């Protein structure tokens, strides 16, 4: 597993393809956790490069600020929904069913799209500043 958002999402998607009776019920939460970590890692990169200090605010504030700083309201909205859904999936409730394969795959795709958007945004900021 790589220590970047894309590596985490790839590892989370790999878990979706595992069919093992010994891990039944565990992989959805593990996949959700990796996806949420990837999303948070992308946000941390965005904030440290574009609006240092925002990373210390509550996640709700970060998600509300995301459309403005990312410059893509559609990706920001999907990322916000993915964070809330992945967070809920990470917390085991005995009366809840875990997320389905399709739900997780969709949320992970949204996290991947956020990571791409952050890379585009941070690349533009980095080139404007002269760093890479």
C-alpha positions, 0 to 999 in steps of 0.5 A: 500500500502506498502512502498517498491517496491513490495508493490507499484507494487502490488498496481499498478497491483491491479489498472489494475483489476479495472473496474469502469466507474468513473475512466476510463482513470485515472487508467492507469496513476495512475498505471504507476506512482506507477510503476515508483515510485517502479522502482526508489525506487529499484534504490535508494536501489541499489545505497545506498548499492552498489554505494552511490552517483549515486542516485544523478545523472540524471536518464539517468546516473543511467540507463546507469550504471545499467547493470554494478552494477546490474550484469544482463544486460537483467533485466537492459535493461528491467528496462530502457525501463520500466522507459522511458515508465512509465515516458511517460505514467505519463505525460498526453498529450491530443492527446495521448492514455494512455497505454494499460492494457497489456503494463502496465502489462509488464512494471510492471513485468519488475519493479518487476524483477528489484526489485528482482534483486536488492534484490539479489544484495543488499543481497549479498552485505549486507552479504559480509559486515556483515549487513542484 
